[in-house]
Amino acid sequence: MNIKLIIIKLLILIPTLILATTAASSDLEKGRNIYQKNCQMCHGHDGKNTMATAANFKRGKGLFQSDSALLERIKKGDKACPGYLGILKEQQIFDVIAYIRTLYK
């Protein structure tokens, strides 16, 4: 196999593994606390949105994507939701992602 192709595959694989490990080691309690402080006012205490344009996590809205896609969405913000880049650390965002996934029922 071509050495350049191997290097390219490794450069793609390593960050993916790091993100997967980070998401898998998320802390639900920390995620719940961050959610209550920053998200609950629009997305509701149980994930049922209180603001019309906010995702309804109870119904799974916005949750059918990868953790890394949700990470980028939360960092940048979407519609009325502010971006949290520079406000929350990546691990804190992964904690929130893990928590909001528990709200889908």
N, C-alpha and C positions, 0 to 999 in steps of 0.2 A: 504494500500500500504506500502511496505517496506520503512522504513525511509532512508536507505542507497540509495535506488533508487531515492527517492525524492531529496536528497542532490546532487546526481550525475546530475540529470536533471537540478537542479537550477544552478549548477556550469557550465553547458553548456549554459543554457539560458541567464544568466546575461551578460556574455561577448558579446554574440550575439546581445542582445538588446542595449548594449552600442555602439557597432560598427554600428549598424543600425541607431541609433540616431545621431551619429557623422557624418555619411555619409549624412543623410537627412538634416543636418544643415550646409552643405558645402556652401562656398562662391565662386560663379562663377568668380567674378572679381579677387579675390586673386588667384584662380586656373588658370585663363588666364595669369596673370602676371608671375606666377611660370612656367607655360608651355612655355611662350615666352622666358624666361631666360634659362630654362634647357632642353626643349624637342623639341622646334620648329626647331632647326638646322637639326634634323634627321626626325622628323615626319611632318614637314611642317607647315606653318602658319595656314593652314586651315584643317590640319589633313591628307592631302595627302602626303605620305612619300616622302622625297627627298633622302633617303638612302635605297638601295635595301632591306636590312635585317630589316629595321624598320617597325613596324606595320602601316598600312594605316587605320587610324581612320575614315576617310571619308567613307570608305567601311565597317566599323564596325569591322575590324580585331582586335582580342584580347579583344573586348568589351563585348562579350557574356559570361560573367562570373560575379560572385558576386563582390561587392565592396571589401569585405574582401580578396578574391582571388587576385584581382588587387593590393590591398594594399601590400600583401606579395610579389607579382611579382616585384613591383616597389621598395620595400625595398631591395630585393635581387639582382635585375638586371636580364637581360636576353640577351643573345647573345652580341651584341655590346653596348647595353644599360647598363650604370653603375647602381649599386645599390645606393639607396638614404637613406639607414639606417644610422642614425647619421648625415645626412646632412639636411634632411627635417623632420619636426615633422609629426606625423600621421595625424593631422588635415590638414596640408598643402597638404599631399598626397591625402586625401579625397577631398580637394578642386580641385586638378588637375583631379582626377577621374571624379568628377562632370562636370568639364569643357570639358574633352575629350569626354564625352558621348554626349555633344551638337554638336560635330563635325560630328557625324554619320548622313548621309543624303541619 
